[in-house]
Amino acid sequence: MPEHPSWLPKEEILSFEEIERLAKIFASLGVDTIRLSGGEPLARNCMHELVAMLRDIQEISNINMTTNGFFLEEKAKALKEAGLNGVTVSLHSLRKERFENVTGKFAYERVLNGITAAMDTGLKVKINCVVIKGFNDDEVVEFASLAHKTALTIRFIEYMPFDGKKLWNPEKVFSGREIIERIKQSYELQPMPREPGSTSTLFEFSDGQGKIGLITSITSPFCGDCDRVRLKADGNLVPCLFSSSEYDLRPLLKEGASDVQIADFIKRCFWNKDAGVERKLDQVLSIRHIRPMHSIGG
């Protein structure tokens, strides 16, 4: 996060009813999985009410959330009861001082308590760790040990150009290959088949119940079978996070467009989807900071 982020006026944010309507339209186009993400989704009040509204959509079979865990301890039970299937918690260090340095918050114990609360409610819990060379790559084995001792899935993410302070550069990327090589010095891992459309490649421990995941968006992208699309909190559609292209759905919602008209617009946006980071790498194009993730929501 930047030190002084710009917040959207409330009137520019989609209402729960507008999100529900758009989710139904997406479901009619074949979407069956929804992830509430951010930014930080739990910074918005009453998110369990939105979860319940989305759960009532017949075609939606899976609803998950990515969160920083700050509000998770107090909200996990209500989210589970509303129909949330699982949470992915962003945790980029297991060392208290380092965690608080990167987040700017004295919330290490609070986030750990949130993870425990989510597990206690029966939510499926994963941990996301963005690995940055020279910052936390020395904790890779510690995170692997946590996965090995628990039922958690730890997913290591290559550093991508979405940070709020625009510090990203290719030299700070600690690759998925380097991550696995380091873990294999301590643990025996078996690769698991990657499901089409999945963002991660999974490995399981030969003698444990946890799993390791790799999201290699920079060194080995998966653009070729990516079928995801993001609806931002302000109503903009983002077919590809590695492209700055966005398509505004709010005018259609506000001006009385029919569901069919909105669905046609969504399809046109999706088919205009950028080729993604894979094309940039193939054409030896430079990858630059694209947008700060905290500003998106979705």
Beta strands, then each sheet from edge to edge (+ up, - down):
strand 1: 33-36
strand 2: 62-67
strand 3: 86-90
strand 4: 124-131
strand 5: 153-158
strand 6: 189-191
strand 7: 201-205
strand 8: 211-215
strand 9: 230-231
strand 10: 236-238
strand 11: 247-248
sheet 1: 1+ 2+ 3+ 4+ 5+ 8+ 7- 6+
sheet 2: 9+ 10- 11+
end
